[in-house]
Amino acid sequence: MENRILADAYNLKKLVREAEALADESIIAMARLKQAMLAARQNPEVEVHTGQRALVRLTEAESHALSMSTHLLRVHDELSKVARIHAAGDDGIPTTIPPSEVEVQSARRETALEQVNV
């Protein structure tokens, strides 16, 4: 049974890191999209308000993606706690996510939402 627990633990470790990486990639992709949208809007033939609604919606999507990233960090933290109990034989280095990081992510999200609502 112990081999099954370790195999599950390694699989979960791989999958949670994959999910975190994909969340980060989506945030990066949205940042690139926003940069391209703003650059396109600087064309002198385009009115300054063009695409404003799209930018607001994209900012909201970025906020949701950052929130998702924070929730994934919390999942990672919870799985690390479970691993300490059930996969104690693992000699790997445990993942420690300081509570302050999760709080910082939440604070950033609230700040982003306030900016959108202004």
Secondary structure, 3 states (H helix, E strand, C coil): CHHHHHHHHHHHHHHHHHHHHHHHHHHHHHHHHHHHHHHHHCCCCCCCCCCHHHHHHHHHHHHHHHHHHHHHHHHHHHHHHHHHHHCCCCCCCCCCCCHHHHHHHHHHHHHHHHHHHC
